[in-house]
């Protein structure tokens, strides 16, 4: 009976988004929260197998133990080569005097204490031993490698040919080396709120999350070759679409509705836009209310030019679940067009 109670507590714990309130409830829940299996189950349920180890390290030495790591690995949490590379980059404390001098002379502070810096040595050793069983090249940077293979430094017009030329190497990186970028920084974090529009820290970031520049690199590669999503899903990175949903969908819209179109550019029809987006949705991306609202803001300065096609595409895709902001914006566009036509008519009559 006691075993059954422990199982039930572990199951309940798994579904609690922020367990601290449960832990503070009484001693029994505190003891349940300290169970390695309970912690591992919670991590995998909340973050998925692709990001479970990242968050285990992020939660710190009071949370992650060798036993938790063992259970996570037994439950098929993904330990990628990139994860180990980042672990080596950021493990250990920075010399405080060096940190002071860097700050004094306005030098890079990217190696300040942060993600994985205070990891207990036995946990670090366990992860390194586990990773090096396959003799992987841990003294590298798979995100940088992905950057070069996908022509991240080239223009969007030059990148596709280079990416397709390197496609076999990219597939090897994802399938065999299990390359998975770290998760993007959640929008509710203080760091994101303070710097919502660009790179927040030098790479690697102090909190471990990927910065905007790195996330944009992954999103651009997907827009060039959407089948990369299926490669990531094949290795168990099922959160790829939710991690990058806004960037990929809005990026696709910018391809169809460029901010600086050429002189001969013609606005695509609602059907064309809807078809393009549907291809992404077939992979697992979603046209959420947030994406719709952000897209309207994104094209606000050109809403009278591209708005009708864009919003009709949204209505076509969402149907009866289309948010009210779409219809209200369409009404504004049509009212503006009517006023513009009326002004033109009066001018012609006056002339």
C-alpha positions as a Markdown table, in Angstrom:
| # | Residue | x | y | z |
|---|---|---|---|---|
| 1 | Unk | 0.0 | 0.0 | 0.0 |
| 2 | Unk | 2.9 | 2.4 | 0.8 |
| 3 | Unk | 4.4 | 1.6 | -2.6 |
| 4 | Unk | 1.1 | 2.4 | -4.3 |
| 5 | Unk | 0.9 | 5.7 | -2.4 |
| 6 | Unk | 4.4 | 6.6 | -3.6 |
| 7 | Unk | 3.4 | 5.7 | -7.2 |
| 8 | Unk | 0.3 | 7.9 | -6.9 |
| 9 | Unk | 2.2 | 10.8 | -5.5 |
| 10 | Unk | 4.8 | 10.5 | -8.2 |
| 11 | Unk | 2.0 | 10.5 | -10.8 |
| 12 | Unk | 0.3 | 13.5 | -9.3 |
| 13 | Unk | 3.6 | 15.4 | -9.0 |
| 14 | Unk | 4.3 | 14.8 | -12.7 |
| 15 | Unk | 1.2 | 16.9 | -13.7 |
| 16 | Unk | 2.0 | 19.9 | -11.4 |
| 17 | Unk | 3.5 | 22.7 | -13.4 |
| 18 | Unk | 5.2 | 24.4 | -10.5 |
| 19 | Unk | 5.6 | 21.8 | -7.7 |
| 20 | Unk | 6.9 | 24.2 | -5.0 |
| 21 | Unk | 3.4 | 24.7 | -3.5 |
| 22 | Unk | 2.9 | 21.0 | -3.3 |
| 23 | Unk | 6.4 | 20.5 | -1.7 |
| 24 | Unk | 5.5 | 23.1 | 1.0 |
| 25 | Unk | 2.2 | 21.4 | 1.8 |
| 26 | Unk | 3.7 | 18.8 | 4.1 |
| 27 | Unk | 6.7 | 16.6 | 4.8 |
| 28 | Unk | 5.2 | 13.6 | 2.8 |
| 29 | Unk | 5.1 | 15.7 | -0.4 |
| 30 | Unk | 8.6 | 17.0 | 0.3 |
| 31 | Unk | 9.9 | 13.5 | 0.6 |
| 32 | Unk | 8.1 | 12.5 | -2.6 |
| 33 | Unk | 9.6 | 15.4 | -4.5 |
| 34 | Unk | 13.1 | 14.2 | -3.5 |
| 35 | Unk | 12.6 | 10.9 | -5.2 |
| 36 | Unk | 14.8 | 10.5 | -8.3 |
| 37 | Unk | 12.1 | 8.8 | -10.3 |
| 38 | Unk | 9.6 | 11.5 | -9.4 |
| 39 | Unk | 12.0 | 14.2 | -10.5 |
| 40 | Unk | 12.9 | 12.5 | -13.7 |
| 41 | Unk | 9.3 | 11.8 | -14.6 |
| 42 | Unk | 8.4 | 15.4 | -13.9 |
| 43 | Unk | 11.2 | 16.7 | -16.1 |
| 44 | Unk | 10.3 | 14.5 | -19.1 |
| 45 | Unk | 6.6 | 15.2 | -18.8 |
| 46 | Unk | 7.1 | 19.0 | -18.5 |
| 47 | Unk | 10.0 | 19.5 | -21.0 |
| 48 | Unk | 10.2 | 16.4 | -23.1 |
| 49 | Unk | 13.1 | 14.0 | -23.7 |
| 50 | Unk | 14.9 | 16.5 | -25.9 |
| 51 | Unk | 15.2 | 19.2 | -23.2 |
| 52 | Unk | 15.0 | 17.2 | -19.9 |
| 53 | Unk | 18.7 | 17.1 | -19.3 |
| 54 | Unk | 19.1 | 20.8 | -20.1 |
| 55 | Unk | 16.4 | 21.7 | -17.5 |
| 56 | Unk | 17.8 | 19.2 | -15.0 |
| 57 | Unk | 21.1 | 21.1 | -15.1 |
| 58 | Unk | 19.4 | 24.5 | -15.1 |
| 59 | Unk | 17.5 | 23.7 | -11.9 |
| 60 | Unk | 20.8 | 23.4 | -10.1 |
| 61 | Unk | 22.8 | 21.1 | -7.8 |
| 62 | Unk | 20.0 | 21.0 | -5.2 |
| 63 | Unk | 17.7 | 19.3 | -7.8 |
| 64 | Unk | 19.9 | 17.2 | -10.1 |
| 65 | Unk | 21.8 | 14.2 | -8.7 |
| 66 | Unk | 23.6 | 11.3 | -10.3 |
| 67 | Unk | 20.5 | 9.2 | -9.5 |
| 68 | Unk | 18.3 | 11.7 | -11.4 |
| 69 | Unk | 20.6 | 11.5 | -14.4 |
| 70 | Unk | 20.6 | 7.7 | -14.3 |
| 71 | Unk | 16.8 | 7.6 | -14.3 |
| 72 | Unk | 16.5 | 10.2 | -17.1 |
| 73 | Unk | 18.9 | 8.3 | -19.3 |
| 74 | Unk | 17.1 | 5.0 | -18.5 |
| 75 | Unk | 13.9 | 6.8 | -19.7 |
| 76 | Unk | 15.5 | 7.7 | -23.0 |
| 77 | Unk | 16.2 | 11.4 | -22.3 |
| 78 | Unk | 18.3 | 12.5 | -25.2 |
| 79 | Unk | 22.0 | 13.3 | -24.5 |
| 80 | Unk | 23.2 | 15.0 | -27.6 |
| 81 | Unk | 26.8 | 15.8 | -28.5 |
| 82 | Unk | 25.9 | 19.5 | -28.5 |
| 83 | Unk | 24.6 | 19.2 | -24.9 |
| 84 | Unk | 27.9 | 17.8 | -23.8 |
| 85 | Unk | 29.8 | 20.4 | -25.7 |
| 86 | Unk | 27.9 | 23.2 | -24.0 |
| 87 | Unk | 28.3 | 21.4 | -20.6 |
| 88 | Unk | 32.1 | 21.5 | -21.1 |
| 89 | Unk | 32.0 | 25.2 | -22.1 |
| 90 | Unk | 30.0 | 26.3 | -19.0 |
| 91 | Unk | 31.0 | 23.9 | -16.3 |
| 92 | Unk | 32.9 | 25.3 | -13.3 |
| 93 | Unk | 33.1 | 28.6 | -11.6 |
| 94 | Unk | 34.8 | 31.6 | -13.1 |
| 95 | Unk | 37.7 | 33.2 | -11.3 |
| 96 | Unk | 36.2 | 36.2 | -9.5 |
| 97 | Unk | 39.2 | 38.4 | -10.1 |
| 98 | Unk | 39.1 | 37.7 | -13.8 |
| 99 | Unk | 35.4 | 38.5 | -13.8 |
| 100 | Unk | 36.1 | 41.9 | -12.1 |
| 101 | Unk | 38.8 | 42.8 | -14.7 |
| 102 | Unk | 36.6 | 41.8 | -17.6 |
| 103 | Unk | 33.8 | 44.0 | -16.3 |
| 104 | Unk | 36.3 | 46.8 | -15.6 |
| 105 | Unk | 37.7 | 46.8 | -19.1 |
| 106 | Unk | 34.3 | 46.1 | -20.8 |
| 107 | Unk | 35.4 | 42.8 | -22.1 |
| 108 | Unk | 33.3 | 39.7 | -22.8 |
| 109 | Unk | 31.6 | 38.3 | -19.7 |
| 110 | Unk | 30.0 | 35.3 | -21.5 |
| 111 | Unk | 31.9 | 32.9 | -19.2 |
| 112 | Unk | 30.4 | 34.3 | -16.0 |
| 113 | Unk | 28.9 | 31.8 | -13.6 |
| 114 | Unk | 25.6 | 30.5 | -14.9 |
| 115 | Unk | 24.1 | 27.3 | -16.4 |
| 116 | Unk | 26.1 | 24.3 | -15.3 |
| 117 | Unk | 28.6 | 26.4 | -13.5 |
| 118 | Unk | 27.8 | 25.0 | -10.0 |
| 119 | Unk | 27.0 | 21.4 | -11.1 |
| 120 | Unk | 28.3 | 18.8 | -8.7 |
| 121 | Unk | 31.4 | 17.1 | -10.0 |
| 122 | Unk | 29.9 | 13.5 | -9.8 |
| 123 | Unk | 27.0 | 14.6 | -12.0 |
| 124 | Unk | 29.4 | 16.2 | -14.5 |
| 125 | Unk | 31.5 | 13.1 | -14.6 |
| 126 | Unk | 28.5 | 10.8 | -15.1 |
| 127 | Unk | 27.3 | 12.8 | -18.1 |
| 128 | Unk | 30.8 | 12.9 | -19.6 |
| 129 | Unk | 31.3 | 9.2 | -19.2 |
| 130 | Unk | 27.9 | 8.5 | -20.7 |
| 131 | Unk | 28.6 | 10.8 | -23.7 |
| 132 | Unk | 32.0 | 9.5 | -24.4 |
| 133 | Unk | 30.9 | 5.9 | -24.7 |
| 134 | Unk | 30.5 | 6.5 | -28.4 |
| 135 | Unk | 33.8 | 8.4 | -28.7 |
| 136 | Unk | 32.1 | 11.6 | -29.7 |
| 137 | Unk | 33.9 | 14.9 | -30.5 |
| 138 | Unk | 33.0 | 16.8 | -27.4 |
| 139 | Unk | 35.6 | 19.5 | -28.0 |
| 140 | Unk | 33.6 | 21.2 | -30.7 |
| 141 | Unk | 30.4 | 23.2 | -31.2 |
| 142 | Unk | 27.6 | 21.5 | -33.2 |
| 143 | Unk | 25.6 | 24.7 | -33.3 |
| 144 | Unk | 28.5 | 26.5 | -35.0 |
| 145 | Unk | 28.8 | 23.5 | -37.4 |
| 146 | Unk | 25.1 | 23.8 | -38.2 |
| 147 | Unk | 25.6 | 27.5 | -38.8 |
| 148 | Unk | 28.2 | 26.8 | -41.5 |
| 149 | Unk | 26.5 | 23.8 | -43.0 |
| 150 | Unk | 23.2 | 25.8 | -43.5 |
| 151 | Unk | 25.0 | 28.9 | -44.8 |
| 152 | Unk | 24.0 | 31.0 | -41.8 |
| 153 | Unk | 26.4 | 33.8 | -42.8 |
| 154 | Unk | 25.1 | 34.0 | -46.4 |
| 155 | Unk | 22.1 | 35.9 | -47.7 |
| 156 | Unk | 18.8 | 34.1 | -47.9 |
| 157 | Unk | 19.2 | 34.0 | -51.7 |
| 158 | Unk | 22.6 | 32.3 | -51.5 |
| 159 | Unk | 21.9 | 30.0 | -48.6 |
| 160 | Unk | 19.6 | 27.3 | -50.2 |
| 161 | Unk | 22.2 | 26.0 | -52.7 |
| 162 | Unk | 24.8 | 25.7 | -49.9 |
| 163 | Unk | 22.4 | 24.0 | -47.5 |
| 164 | Unk | 21.3 | 21.4 | -50.1 |
| 165 | Unk | 24.9 | 20.8 | -51.0 |
| 166 | Unk | 25.6 | 20.0 | -47.3 |
| 167 | Unk | 22.3 | 18.2 | -46.7 |
| 168 | Unk | 24.0 | 14.8 | -46.1 |
| 169 | Unk | 26.3 | 16.3 | -43.4 |
| 170 | Unk | 23.3 | 18.1 | -41.8 |
| 171 | Unk | 21.3 | 14.8 | -41.7 |
| 172 | Unk | 24.3 | 13.1 | -40.1 |
| 173 | Unk | 24.6 | 15.9 | -37.5 |
| 174 | Unk | 20.9 | 15.5 | -36.5 |
| 175 | Unk | 20.4 | 11.8 | -36.8 |
| 176 | Unk | 23.7 | 10.4 | -35.7 |
| 177 | Unk | 25.0 | 13.2 | -33.4 |
| 178 | Unk | 21.5 | 14.0 | -32.2 |
| 179 | Unk | 22.0 | 17.7 | -32.6 |
| 180 | Unk | 19.3 | 19.6 | -30.8 |
| 181 | Unk | 19.6 | 23.3 | -30.0 |
| 182 | Unk | 18.9 | 24.3 | -26.4 |
| 183 | Unk | 15.4 | 25.7 | -25.9 |
| 184 | Unk | 14.6 | 29.3 | -26.7 |
| 185 | Unk | 14.4 | 31.7 | -23.7 |
| 186 | Unk | 10.8 | 31.8 | -22.4 |
| 187 | Unk | 9.2 | 35.2 | -22.8 |
| 188 | Unk | 8.2 | 35.6 | -19.2 |
| 189 | Unk | 11.8 | 35.5 | -18.0 |
| 190 | Unk | 13.3 | 38.8 | -16.7 |
| 191 | Unk | 16.2 | 38.5 | -19.2 |
| 192 | Unk | 13.8 | 38.2 | -22.2 |
| 193 | Unk | 11.6 | 41.1 | -20.9 |
| 194 | Unk | 14.6 | 43.3 | -20.5 |
| 195 | Unk | 16.0 | 42.5 | -24.0 |
| 196 | Unk | 13.1 | 41.3 | -26.2 |
| 197 | Unk | 14.5 | 42.3 | -29.6 |
| 198 | Unk | 18.0 | 41.0 | -30.0 |
| 199 | Unk | 20.9 | 39.1 | -28.7 |
| 200 | Unk | 20.8 | 39.1 | -24.9 |
| 201 | Unk | 24.3 | 37.9 | -24.1 |
| 202 | Unk | 27.3 | 36.7 | -25.8 |
| 203 | Unk | 27.3 | 33.1 | -26.7 |
| 204 | Unk | 26.9 | 30.9 | -24.7 |
| 205 | Unk | 24.3 | 32.7 | -22.7 |
| 206 | Unk | 24.6 | 32.8 | -19.0 |
| 207 | Unk | 21.2 | 31.2 | -18.3 |
| 208 | Unk | 21.8 | 28.4 | -20.9 |
| 209 | Unk | 18.9 | 29.2 | -23.2 |
| 210 | Unk | 19.7 | 29.9 | -26.8 |
| 211 | Unk | 19.8 | 33.5 | -27.8 |
| 212 | Unk | 17.7 | 35.0 | -30.5 |
| 213 | Unk | 20.5 | 34.8 | -33.0 |
| 214 | Unk | 20.9 | 31.1 | -32.6 |
| 215 | Unk | 17.1 | 30.4 | -32.7 |
| 216 | Unk | 16.8 | 32.6 | -35.8 |
| 217 | Unk | 19.5 | 30.4 | -37.4 |
| 218 | Unk | 17.5 | 27.2 | -36.8 |
| 219 | Unk | 14.3 | 28.9 | -38.0 |
| 220 | Unk | 15.8 | 30.1 | -41.2 |
| 221 | Unk | 17.2 | 26.6 | -42.0 |
| 222 | Unk | 13.7 | 25.2 | -41.5 |
| 223 | Unk | 12.2 | 27.8 | -43.8 |
| 224 | Unk | 14.7 | 26.8 | -46.5 |
| 225 | Unk | 14.3 | 23.1 | -46.0 |
| 226 | Unk | 11.2 | 22.2 | -43.9 |
| 227 | Unk | 11.9 | 18.5 | -43.9 |
| 228 | Unk | 14.6 | 19.2 | -41.2 |
| 229 | Unk | 11.6 | 19.1 | -38.8 |
| 230 | Unk | 11.0 | 15.5 | -39.7 |
| 231 | Unk | 14.7 | 14.7 | -39.0 |
| 232 | Unk | 14.5 | 16.2 | -35.6 |
| 233 | Unk | 11.2 | 14.4 | -34.8 |
| 234 | Unk | 12.9 | 11.1 | -35.9 |
| 235 | Unk | 15.4 | 11.4 | -33.0 |
| 236 | Unk | 12.7 | 12.4 | -30.5 |
| 237 | Unk | 12.8 | 16.2 | -30.6 |
| 238 | Unk | 9.1 | 16.5 | -30.8 |
| 239 | Unk | 9.0 | 20.0 | -29.4 |
| 240 | Unk | 10.7 | 21.5 | -32.4 |
| 241 | Unk | 7.5 | 23.0 | -33.7 |
| 242 | Unk | 6.3 | 24.4 | -30.4 |
| 243 | Unk | 9.8 | 25.8 | -29.7 |
| 244 | Unk | 10.0 | 27.7 | -33.0 |
| 245 | Unk | 6.4 | 28.1 | -33.9 |
| 246 | Unk | 6.2 | 31.9 | -33.9 |
| 247 | Unk | 9.5 | 32.5 | -35.7 |
| 248 | Unk | 8.9 | 30.0 | -38.4 |
| 249 | Unk | 5.3 | 31.0 | -39.2 |
| 250 | Unk | 6.0 | 34.7 | -39.1 |
| 251 | Unk | 9.2 | 34.1 | -41.1 |
| 252 | Unk | 7.2 | 32.3 | -43.8 |
| 253 | Unk | 4.9 | 35.3 | -44.0 |
| 254 | Unk | 7.9 | 37.6 | -44.4 |
| 255 | Unk | 9.1 | 35.5 | -47.3 |
| 256 | Unk | 5.7 | 35.9 | -49.0 |
| 257 | Unk | 5.2 | 39.5 | -48.0 |
| 258 | Unk | 8.7 | 40.9 | -48.0 |
| 259 | Unk | 9.3 | 44.2 | -46.2 |
| 260 | Unk | 11.2 | 45.7 | -49.1 |
| 261 | Unk | 9.6 | 44.1 | -52.2 |
| 262 | Unk | 11.1 | 44.6 | -55.7 |
| 263 | Unk | 9.3 | 47.0 | -58.1 |
| 264 | Unk | 7.6 | 44.1 | -60.0 |
| 265 | Unk | 6.3 | 42.4 | -56.8 |
| 266 | Unk | 2.7 | 41.5 | -56.8 |
| 267 | Unk | 0.9 | 40.7 | -53.5 |
| 268 | Unk | 0.0 | 37.0 | -53.4 |
| 269 | Unk | -3.5 | 35.9 | -53.0 |
| 270 | Unk | -5.1 | 34.6 | -49.8 |
| 271 | Unk | -5.1 | 31.1 | -51.3 |
| 272 | Unk | -1.4 | 31.3 | -52.0 |
| 273 | Unk | -0.6 | 32.4 | -48.5 |
| 274 | Unk | -2.9 | 29.8 | -47.0 |
| 275 | Unk | -1.3 | 27.0 | -49.1 |
| 276 | Unk | 2.2 | 28.1 | -48.0 |
| 277 | Unk | 1.2 | 28.1 | -44.3 |
| 278 | Unk | -0.6 | 24.8 | -44.6 |
| 279 | Unk | 2.6 | 23.1 | -45.7 |
| 280 | Unk | 4.1 | 24.2 | -42.3 |
| 281 | Unk | 1.0 | 23.2 | -40.4 |
| 282 | Unk | 1.3 | 19.7 | -41.9 |
| 283 | Unk | 4.7 | 19.4 | -40.2 |
| 284 | Unk | 3.2 | 20.5 | -36.8 |
| 285 | Unk | 3.4 | 24.2 | -36.7 |
| 286 | Unk | 0.2 | 26.1 | -35.7 |
| 287 | Unk | -1.6 | 29.3 | -36.5 |
| 288 | Unk | -2.2 | 30.4 | -32.9 |
| 289 | Unk | -4.0 | 33.5 | -31.8 |
| 290 | Unk | -0.6 | 34.9 | -30.7 |
| 291 | Unk | 0.8 | 34.3 | -34.2 |
| 292 | Unk | -2.1 | 36.1 | -35.8 |
| 293 | Unk | -1.9 | 39.0 | -33.4 |
| 294 | Unk | 1.9 | 39.4 | -33.8 |
| 295 | Unk | 1.6 | 39.1 | -37.6 |
| 296 | Unk | -1.0 | 41.9 | -37.7 |
| 297 | Unk | 1.5 | 44.0 | -35.7 |
| 298 | Unk | 4.4 | 42.9 | -37.9 |
| 299 | Unk | 2.6 | 44.2 | -41.0 |
| 300 | Unk | 0.9 | 47.1 | -39.4 |
| 301 | Unk | 2.7 | 49.7 | -41.6 |
| 302 | Unk | 1.6 | 47.9 | -44.7 |
| 303 | Unk | -1.7 | 46.5 | -43.6 |
| 304 | Unk | -3.7 | 48.4 | -46.2 |
| 305 | Unk | -1.5 | 46.8 | -48.9 |
| 306 | Unk | -1.2 | 43.2 | -47.8 |
| 307 | Unk | -3.7 | 43.0 | -45.0 |
| 308 | Unk | -6.7 | 41.7 | -46.9 |
| 309 | Unk | -4.9 | 38.8 | -48.4 |
| 310 | Unk | -3.1 | 38.0 | -45.2 |
| 311 | Unk | -6.2 | 38.1 | -43.0 |
| 312 | Unk | -8.4 | 36.2 | -45.5 |
| 313 | Unk | -5.7 | 33.5 | -45.5 |
| 314 | Unk | -6.0 | 33.4 | -41.7 |
| 315 | Unk | -9.8 | 33.1 | -41.9 |
| 316 | Unk | -9.5 | 30.4 | -44.5 |
| 317 | Unk | -7.1 | 28.4 | -42.3 |
| 318 | Unk | -8.8 | 28.9 | -38.9 |
| 319 | Unk | -12.5 | 28.9 | -40.1 |
| 320 | Unk | -14.9 | 29.3 | -37.2 |
| 321 | Unk | -12.1 | 29.6 | -34.7 |
| 322 | Unk | -10.7 | 32.8 | -36.3 |
| 323 | Unk | -10.1 | 35.3 | -33.5 |
| 324 | Unk | -12.2 | 38.5 | -33.6 |
| 325 | Unk | -9.1 | 40.7 | -34.2 |
| 326 | Unk | -9.0 | 39.4 | -37.8 |
| 327 | Unk | -12.5 | 40.6 | -38.6 |
| 328 | Unk | -12.1 | 43.9 | -36.9 |
| 329 | Unk | -8.9 | 44.6 | -38.7 |
| 330 | Unk | -10.5 | 43.6 | -42.1 |
| 331 | Unk | -13.3 | 46.1 | -41.3 |
| 332 | Unk | -10.7 | 48.9 | -40.6 |
| 333 | Unk | -8.9 | 48.1 | -43.9 |
| 334 | Unk | -12.2 | 48.2 | -45.9 |
| 335 | Unk | -13.3 | 51.4 | -44.2 |
| 336 | Unk | -9.9 | 53.0 | -45.1 |
| 337 | Unk | -10.3 | 51.8 | -48.7 |
| 338 | Unk | -13.8 | 53.3 | -48.9 |
| 339 | Unk | -12.6 | 56.7 | -47.5 |
| 340 | Unk | -9.6 | 56.7 | -49.9 |
| 341 | Unk | -11.9 | 56.0 | -52.9 |
| 342 | Unk | -14.3 | 58.7 | -51.7 |
| 343 | Unk | -11.5 | 61.2 | -51.5 |
| 344 | Unk | -10.2 | 60.3 | -54.9 |
| 345 | Unk | -13.7 | 60.7 | -56.4 |
| 346 | Unk | -14.2 | 64.1 | -54.8 |
| 347 | Unk | -10.8 | 65.3 | -56.1 |
| 348 | Unk | -11.7 | 64.2 | -59.6 |
| 349 | Unk | -15.0 | 66.1 | -59.4 |
| 350 | Unk | -13.3 | 69.2 | -58.1 |
| 351 | Unk | -10.7 | 69.1 | -60.9 |
